[in-house]
């Protein structure tokens, strides 16, 4: 059996949908905070059990009988995510799981300024010491491009801090590839990187957006502190703004610069490009 945590979230839910195309429903289980929200999976034959990283006993029950577990990483900046991930890994080990797959992040290596990297590095270390097989899926940035680029369609300007090349990746492709790994015969030990085929900068996006819209879109580089102040003015908490600033700092340091061909290999096709996604965003 394959058990997926966070199956009512975007990535976890999409992964389950792709698994249902590859393996019988009775070989799939989900561990969710609110079982009622996973009723649509239960109605299709998926085993649904309540579990959360805060409740190790419930997790062990959720993981019972599983050969593989997908741990979807938490992202609550106020929580001890490393401690919660440790509990989940320990629950998987106690339940007799043979392999744990973990949704990590591209560039999860020491020295990356992006603060969540420390969570992924620590969690990967816990997996390495767990005594079970493990795979860390170091996913490329898959957030909505509208969120990344700001209100450029209204302003005609991509006004963000200094950046660097990033292989912006489609979450749907990540979910499909994750299902391929879970359902397939190939084993991946340790960290693997899943990204779109090319790394782009905001300068690249201005060219793409200009071509797609027929308008002249400009790139304006904002001072870091001015950007933080602007974010606070729009209602973003300062702590959140400064956390996001570390992502730009990591990008400009080249921490996300390398694209990897594995995603295309797993999908058996070219992943969706950032230009494809931007075109869809414009059309929406």
N, C-alpha and C positions, 0 to 999 in steps of 0.2 A: 504493500500500500504506500501511496504518496500522500503526505499531509502538508497542506499549505497554510501558513499562518497569515493573518491580515487579509483574509480572502474577501472581505467586504470593502477593501480599499481598491484604489485604481490598479496598481500593479498586480497585487495578489489576485484580485477578481479576474483580471484579463488572463493571467496565467492559468487559472482554473478553467476558463473557457477554452483555451487552447489545449489543455490536457484532455478535456472531454472529447476532443476530436481525435485523440491519439490512443487513449486507453479506456477500458470500460469504467463506467461511473463508480462501480462498487470497489474499484481499486484506488479511488480518490477520497481523501478526507480533508476537512477544513477545520481549523481551530480559530474561533472568532470570539470577540467580546460579547456580542449580542447574537445569539443563534437565530432570533427572529429575522434578522437582516440577511441571513443566508438561506432563507426558506426556498428561494428559487433554485438553489443548488440541491437542497434536500429533495425537492419534488422531482429532480432528475436522477436521483439515486446516489448522490454524493453523501458520504457520512459527515454529519455536522455535529460538532461538539463545542461546548463553551470552553474557552481558555484564554488566558491573558498572561503576559510576561510577569505580571505582579503576583500570579497565583500558580506556583510550581506544581501543586497537587493536581490542579485542573489541567495544566499542560501535560503532565504525565499521562493522564487519562486521554487527552486529545491525541497524544502521540502513540498510544498503545497499538501495537500491531503494525506500525509503520516501518518500512525499510529505509525510506528517505523522508526527510522533513525540509521544507523550504522555510527558512526564517527570514521574514521580511523585516528589515531593520526599522527600528523606531526613530522618530525625529522630533521628539519633544525636548526643546532646549532646556526646559526646567527640570527634567528627570535625569536620574542616573542611568543613562542608556547602556553603558558598559555593564553595570550591575544587572540590569534587566536582561540583557543579552546573555550574560553568564548563567542566569537562572534558566533561561530557555534552553541553552546548550546542555546544562546539567540535567534538565528534565528529559531531553532527547536521549542522552546517554543512559539515564536510569530506565527509560522505556525500551532500551535495546535497539535503538535506531542504528542502522549501519552507516548512513551517510547524512551529513547536514550540509545543506546548501544555504548560503547567506548572501543577501543582497548588499554588497559592499559598494564602493565608489571608485571610479577611475582616479588614479593618482593617490591611492591610499598608502602613502609611504612617508617615512619620517622627513620632516622639513617642509611639508605642504602647509602653507599658511591657513588654508581653509579649515576652520576649527572642527567641523564634523569628521574630518579625516582622522583625528585622534581617536574618535569612537570606533571607526572601522579598523584602524590599525590594532587597537587593543582587542577588539572582538576577534579579529583574525588570529591573534596570538592565543586567545583562549581556545579557539577551534583547534589550533595546532597542538595544544597540550591536552586535548580532550580524549584522545585515544580512539576516536572513530574517524572514518573517512570524511573529508570535508572539501567543499568547493566554495571559494569566495568569488561571486560574480561582480567584478568591478565595473559597474555600469557607467556609461557615459552620461553626461548631463541630459536629462530628458524632461525638464520642466517646460511649461508652455512658453513658446517664443514670445507671445505678447507680454508675458511677465518679464522675460529677459531683456527685451528691447525697449520696453516702455511705450508711451503713447505716440509713437512715431507717425502713425497714420493720420492723427489729428494735427500734430505739430510739424511734420515734415522733417523731423530731426531725431536721430538716435543720440540722445544726450545721456551718457553713462560714464562712469569712471574709466580710466585707462584699462584696456583688457588685453587678451592674448588669444592665440588660436585654441579653439575648443571644438571637438567633434560632437556637435549637438545631435542628440540621438532621439529617435521616436520611441516613446514608451511602449507603443503597441509592438514594435519589433523586439524590444527587450523582453516583453511578456511571452511572445511566441518562441523566442530563442530559449528562454528559461524552461518552457514546457518541453522543448526538444531535448534539452539536457536531462530533465527529470524522466522523460519517457523513453529516452534512447538507450543504446547499448554502449555508447562511449562514456568512459569515466574521466573526469577532469579533477586532478588532485591539486589542492591549493588554489591560488588566485588565478583567474582568467579575466581578460578585459573584453567588454562588449561595447563597441562604439560604432557610430556612423562612419562611412568610408573616408570622410575628409574633415579636417579641422578648419574652422572659419573664425575670422575676427569680425568685429562690428564694422570695420571698413568694408569687408566682403559683403556684409549684410546690406550696407547702404547701396552698393552696386546692384545687388540682387533685387532689392526693394525698388530701386529706381527703374530697373528694366521691367519689373512686373507691373508697376503702376503707371509708368510713363511720366512720372514726376521726378524732380531732382531732390533726392533725399540726402540730407547732410549728416555728417558725423561730428558731434561736438564732445570733446573730452572734458569731463567735469573734474575739478579738484576733489579729492577724496572727502575732505571735511565739508566742502560745500554740498556734495552729494548727500552725505549723512544728514546735514541740516535740512536739505530739501525733503528728504524722506520723512524726517520727524514732522515737518510742516504739514505733510499730507496725512499724518496720523499713524505712521509706522513707529513702534516703540524704538528708542535709541538702541537698546540691546540687540534687537532684531536687525536694524540697519547696519550696525557695526559687524554683526555676524555675516551678513551678506557681503559687506565690503571685503571680508577676507577671501571670499570667492573670487572677486575681481583681482585681488592681489595674487592669488594662486594662479589665475589664468595668465596674468602678465608675467609671472615667473616661469611660465612654460610647463606647469604641473599637469595640464590636461592636453598638451600639444599633440601627442602621438595617437593617431587613429590605428585601429587594429582590425585585421581581416576576419577574425573569428566569427563575428556576428553574421557576416555575409555567408560564411561557410556553413554555419548552423541553419540559416534560413534557406539556403539553396538558391538565393537570389540576392540582388543588391538591396541593402536596407534603404529605407526612405531617406531622401536627402533633406537638408535644411531648406533648400530652395523649394522642394515639393511641399514641405510643411508650411513655409511662409506663404506660398501661393494659396494653399487651402485656408490659411488664416485670413488672408485678404478677401477670399471669396465668401467666407462665412458671414 
